[in-house]
Structures are given as C-alpha cells and as structure tokens.
Amino acid sequence: MTDIIKRVSAVMTKVPFAEDGSVSANDYRKVFGLIPTAVAAITGISSEGKPVGFVVGTFQSLSIDPPLAAFSVDKGSSTWPTIRTLESFTANILSVEQLPVCRALSRRGVDKFEGLEYASGPYGNPRLPGSTAWLDCKVLYEIVAGDHYIIVSNITGMEIGSGDALAFRGGRFGEFLEWDEPAPAPKPIAEDVQA
C-alpha cells in the first residue's frame, strides 16, 4: 500500500496553499483544466446580415422546467456584444469531426465564417452541419461575474444531429470514452414524486 501511495504522490502536481486565500491565475487554469468540457459554438446573425460566432467550453444545462442553459463568456469578447443585441442565438454542440470549425470560430479579428458551411435555424441563426446537437435559445439574463459574463438562456428548440461531442481538457481536444459500467438511474423530477 505504501508503494502505491509513493507512486501516486510522485505523479501528483501540488498546488500550493496561499496563506492569504488568494488563487493564482496559473493554478486556477491548472485545476479547472482537469475538468473535461464539451465545446459549443454560439452563433447569430449581425444586424448587417453577417454570421457571427465564438466558441465556449462552458455551455451547460441549468434547468429542465423551464428548459434553461447557461454559458460564460469573457468580458473582452468582440463577438458577444453583437449576439447580445440579437437576444437569440444557436448553440451548436460541436462533434469530434468539427475541430477545424472550432479553430475557425476561435480566431479573433477576422471573418470567422470564411469557408464554413452553415444553414439558417428557426431564428435565422447559423446552424453548423455535422454538429452533435443544436439548441435555439433566447437570452434571459446576463450576470457580471469577475472577468466574465454568465449568460442564462431559455431553450426554445432543440435538434439532435450526429457524431460524438468534441471534448476539451487540459488544453487538448478529445472525445468521450464510454465504459461498460452503467450510470445510475436518473432521479425523478419533483412533480413525479408522490407525497
């Protein structure tokens, strides 16, 4: 048992404890980089009729009833102000086949959609073909949180596409590896529970 502990300790990276309770940006990235996230392209159409979009690794479900989703975006984003004024967007959950799309929409200061195929969704927002899913959303709230905005949105439509979702962890892209072990059964929704 002691040998196992020594081997585990040898590969562990220690994040030093700060007496003043501060957390460095480097340590923050190191720890949160351990958590895999999906990759979503948030897309809309500008008032000039041009497609706009950016990539987030923070898109997540928030509520089933009502259907809500949330993501965070850096305050320095040059694209979010355009989409914010539209009050609607499409979250394209990117598939493992869409790494080039991810890279294109992650660029700054250029026409990100140059060479990208897309179709118009119900609100006219770009839907990227080959995505794992598309969620059409209306912006409900924008919450200031440190150096980011947290965007809470109402999901007004969803469609399942194809392929496995692109994952991001520790500065690298990958995909989900499924085990044979089944997940626990979902808990019942509050309304389904009998008193």
One Martini backbone bead per residue (centre of mass of N, CA, C, O) as a GRO file, in nm:
protein
  195
    1MET     BB    1   0.057   0.063  -0.020
    2THR     BB    2   0.300   0.258  -0.001
    3ASP     BB    3   0.382   0.237  -0.302
    4ILE     BB    4   0.128   0.364  -0.417
    5ILE     BB    5   0.151   0.637  -0.275
    6LYS     BB    6   0.427   0.711  -0.396
    7ARG     BB    7   0.339   0.702  -0.697
    8VAL     BB    8   0.113   0.912  -0.676
    9SER     BB    9   0.289   1.143  -0.556
   10ALA     BB   10   0.489   1.158  -0.805
   11VAL     BB   11   0.239   1.261  -1.012
   12MET     BB   12   0.168   1.492  -0.849
   13THR     BB   13   0.035   1.821  -0.842
   14LYS     BB   14   0.105   2.090  -0.652
   15VAL     BB   15  -0.098   2.326  -0.489
   16PRO     BB   16  -0.046   2.594  -0.327
   17PHE     BB   17  -0.104   2.737  -0.027
   18ALA     BB   18  -0.260   3.039   0.055
   19GLU     BB   19  -0.267   3.236   0.329
   20ASP     BB   20  -0.457   3.474   0.185
   21GLY     BB   21  -0.655   3.309  -0.031
   22SER     BB   22  -0.522   3.302  -0.293
   23VAL     BB   23  -0.539   3.272  -0.661
   24SER     BB   24  -0.386   3.181  -0.926
   25ALA     BB   25  -0.416   3.171  -1.262
   26ASN     BB   26  -0.248   2.916  -1.305
   27ASP     BB   27  -0.389   2.734  -1.093
   28TYR     BB   28  -0.672   2.761  -1.203
   29ARG     BB   29  -0.615   2.633  -1.481
   30LYS     BB   30  -0.500   2.365  -1.379
   31VAL     BB   31  -0.754   2.263  -1.227
   32PHE     BB   32  -0.984   2.321  -1.448
   33GLY     BB   33  -0.831   2.148  -1.673
   34LEU     BB   34  -0.936   1.863  -1.550
   35ILE     BB   35  -1.216   1.942  -1.671
   36PRO     BB   36  -1.430   1.830  -1.882
   37THR     BB   37  -1.560   1.966  -2.193
   38ALA     BB   38  -1.757   2.096  -2.400
   39VAL     BB   39  -1.814   2.221  -2.741
   40ALA     BB   40  -1.940   2.548  -2.831
   41ALA     BB   41  -2.120   2.726  -3.081
   42ILE     BB   42  -2.198   3.063  -3.088
   43THR     BB   43  -2.472   3.188  -3.289
   44GLY     BB   44  -2.531   3.456  -3.535
   45ILE     BB   45  -2.684   3.761  -3.668
   46SER     BB   46  -2.624   4.046  -3.783
   47SER     BB   47  -2.752   4.352  -3.880
   48GLU     BB   48  -2.590   4.292  -4.167
   49GLY     BB   49  -2.616   3.961  -4.214
   50LYS     BB   50  -2.382   3.834  -4.053
   51PRO     BB   51  -2.202   3.585  -3.939
   52VAL     BB   52  -2.163   3.487  -3.592
   53GLY     BB   53  -1.898   3.369  -3.358
   54PHE     BB   54  -1.819   3.138  -3.080
   55VAL     BB   55  -1.629   2.967  -2.831
   56VAL     BB   56  -1.723   2.724  -2.576
   57GLY     BB   57  -1.664   2.537  -2.245
   58THR     BB   58  -1.959   2.620  -2.069
   59PHE     BB   59  -2.190   2.465  -2.171
   60GLN     BB   60  -2.511   2.419  -1.988
   61SER     BB   61  -2.724   2.287  -1.793
   62LEU     BB   62  -2.990   2.419  -1.558
   63SER     BB   63  -3.297   2.343  -1.662
   64ILE     BB   64  -3.598   2.172  -1.727
   65ASP     BB   65  -3.814   2.355  -1.542
   66PRO     BB   66  -3.733   2.535  -1.731
   67PRO     BB   67  -3.553   2.546  -2.024
   68LEU     BB   68  -3.210   2.581  -1.936
   69ALA     BB   69  -2.909   2.767  -2.010
   70ALA     BB   70  -2.542   2.802  -1.982
   71PHE     BB   71  -2.277   3.055  -2.007
   72SER     BB   72  -1.947   3.181  -2.058
   73VAL     BB   73  -1.794   3.514  -2.112
   74ASP     BB   74  -1.571   3.722  -2.197
   75LYS     BB   75  -1.554   4.065  -2.172
   76GLY     BB   76  -1.349   4.076  -2.438
   77SER     BB   77  -1.549   4.007  -2.638
   78SER     BB   78  -1.631   4.086  -2.981
   79THR     BB   79  -1.908   3.907  -3.024
   80TRP     BB   80  -2.116   3.925  -2.792
   81PRO     BB   81  -2.242   4.211  -2.839
   82THR     BB   82  -2.389   4.123  -3.098
   83ILE     BB   83  -2.560   3.887  -2.980
   84ARG     BB   84  -2.696   4.040  -2.748
   85THR     BB   85  -2.878   4.226  -2.937
   86LEU     BB   86  -3.052   3.977  -3.050
   87GLU     BB   87  -3.148   3.763  -2.809
   88SER     BB   88  -3.030   3.530  -2.998
   89PHE     BB   89  -2.927   3.179  -3.037
   90THR     BB   90  -2.694   2.919  -3.132
   91ALA     BB   91  -2.608   2.600  -3.006
   92ASN     BB   92  -2.328   2.424  -3.118
   93ILE     BB   93  -2.252   2.095  -3.077
   94LEU     BB   94  -1.958   1.977  -3.121
   95SER     BB   95  -1.780   1.756  -3.303
   96VAL     BB   96  -1.502   1.563  -3.372
   97GLU     BB   97  -1.522   1.668  -3.685
   98GLN     BB   98  -1.503   2.005  -3.587
   99LEU     BB   99  -1.219   2.130  -3.536
  100PRO     BB  100  -1.199   2.343  -3.768
  101VAL     BB  101  -1.441   2.507  -3.666
  102CYS     BB  102  -1.330   2.576  -3.391
  103ARG     BB  103  -1.080   2.730  -3.494
  104ALA     BB  104  -1.229   2.945  -3.662
  105LEU     BB  105  -1.415   3.053  -3.408
  106SER     BB  106  -1.143   3.131  -3.228
  107ARG     BB  107  -1.083   3.367  -3.372
  108ARG     BB  108  -0.951   3.698  -3.431
  109GLY     BB  109  -1.028   3.965  -3.648
  110VAL     BB  110  -1.208   3.785  -3.844
  111ASP     BB  111  -1.368   3.591  -4.078
  112LYS     BB  112  -1.486   3.310  -3.934
  113PHE     BB  113  -1.682   3.202  -4.188
  114GLU     BB  114  -1.469   3.148  -4.377
  115GLY     BB  115  -1.551   2.841  -4.540
  116LEU     BB  116  -1.821   2.794  -4.392
  117GLU     BB  117  -2.083   2.596  -4.325
  118TYR     BB  118  -2.443   2.687  -4.329
  119ALA     BB  119  -2.757   2.714  -4.166
  120SER     BB  120  -3.079   2.812  -4.101
  121GLY     BB  121  -3.263   2.867  -3.842
  122PRO     BB  122  -3.556   2.973  -3.698
  123TYR     BB  123  -3.387   3.267  -3.634
  124GLY     BB  124  -3.132   3.267  -3.853
  125ASN     BB  125  -2.921   3.106  -3.725
  126PRO     BB  126  -2.644   2.934  -3.730
  127ARG     BB  127  -2.599   2.602  -3.858
  128LEU     BB  128  -2.373   2.343  -3.811
  129PRO     BB  129  -2.275   2.096  -3.987
  130GLY     BB  130  -2.216   1.803  -3.775
  131SER     BB  131  -2.351   1.837  -3.526
  132THR     BB  132  -2.476   1.695  -3.235
  133ALA     BB  133  -2.628   1.978  -3.168
  134TRP     BB  134  -2.917   2.204  -3.137
  135LEU     BB  135  -2.974   2.527  -2.968
  136ASP     BB  136  -3.238   2.737  -2.925
  137CYS     BB  137  -3.204   3.078  -2.798
  138LYS     BB  138  -3.290   3.300  -2.525
  139VAL     BB  139  -3.212   3.575  -2.360
  140LEU     BB  140  -3.236   3.652  -2.010
  141TYR     BB  141  -2.935   3.673  -1.876
  142GLU     BB  142  -2.674   3.899  -1.748
  143ILE     BB  143  -2.390   3.819  -1.553
  144VAL     BB  144  -2.164   3.953  -1.344
  145ALA     BB  145  -1.836   3.765  -1.324
  146GLY     BB  146  -1.582   3.917  -1.307
  147ASP     BB  147  -1.429   3.847  -1.628
  148HIS     BB  148  -1.736   3.761  -1.674
  149TYR     BB  149  -2.021   3.632  -1.830
  150ILE     BB  150  -2.341   3.513  -1.748
  151ILE     BB  151  -2.554   3.312  -1.950
  152VAL     BB  152  -2.905   3.304  -1.957
  153SER     BB  153  -3.124   3.063  -2.120
  154ASN     BB  154  -3.386   2.990  -2.335
  155ILE     BB  155  -3.515   2.699  -2.463
  156THR     BB  156  -3.693   2.673  -2.790
  157GLY     BB  157  -3.495   2.453  -2.932
  158MET     BB  158  -3.424   2.111  -3.054
  159GLU     BB  159  -3.150   1.914  -3.212
  160ILE     BB  160  -3.032   1.616  -3.331
  161GLY     BB  161  -2.757   1.491  -3.466
  162SER     BB  162  -2.418   1.389  -3.493
  163GLY     BB  163  -2.202   1.237  -3.321
  164ASP     BB  164  -1.944   1.313  -3.116
  165ALA     BB  165  -1.845   1.504  -2.874
  166LEU     BB  166  -1.641   1.752  -2.817
  167ALA     BB  167  -1.349   1.769  -2.617
  168PHE     BB  168  -1.204   1.947  -2.323
  169ARG     BB  169  -0.860   1.910  -2.180
  170GLY     BB  170  -0.577   2.051  -2.085
  171GLY     BB  171  -0.550   2.190  -2.388
  172ARG     BB  172  -0.721   1.945  -2.515
  173PHE     BB  173  -0.852   1.735  -2.749
  174GLY     BB  174  -1.147   1.506  -2.765
  175GLU     BB  175  -1.314   1.211  -2.634
  176PHE     BB  176  -1.545   0.998  -2.530
  177LEU     BB  177  -1.515   0.722  -2.298
  178GLU     BB  178  -1.678   0.430  -2.274
  179TRP     BB  179  -1.820   0.231  -2.039
  180ASP     BB  180  -1.983  -0.058  -1.915
  181GLU     BB  181  -2.072   0.102  -1.684
  182PRO     BB  182  -2.351   0.201  -1.552
  183ALA     BB  183  -2.549   0.444  -1.481
  184PRO     BB  184  -2.741   0.592  -1.284
  185ALA     BB  185  -3.046   0.651  -1.225
  186PRO     BB  186  -3.257   0.887  -1.257
  187LYS     BB  187  -3.407   1.121  -1.100
  188PRO     BB  188  -3.695   1.236  -1.020
  189ILE     BB  189  -3.913   1.458  -1.078
  190ALA     BB  190  -4.081   1.640  -0.852
  191GLU     BB  191  -4.372   1.590  -0.984
  192ASP     BB  192  -4.337   1.259  -0.967
  193VAL     BB  193  -4.352   1.281  -0.667
  194GLN     BB  194  -4.508   1.129  -0.410
  195ALA     BB  195  -4.660   1.226  -0.096
   0.00000   0.00000   0.00000
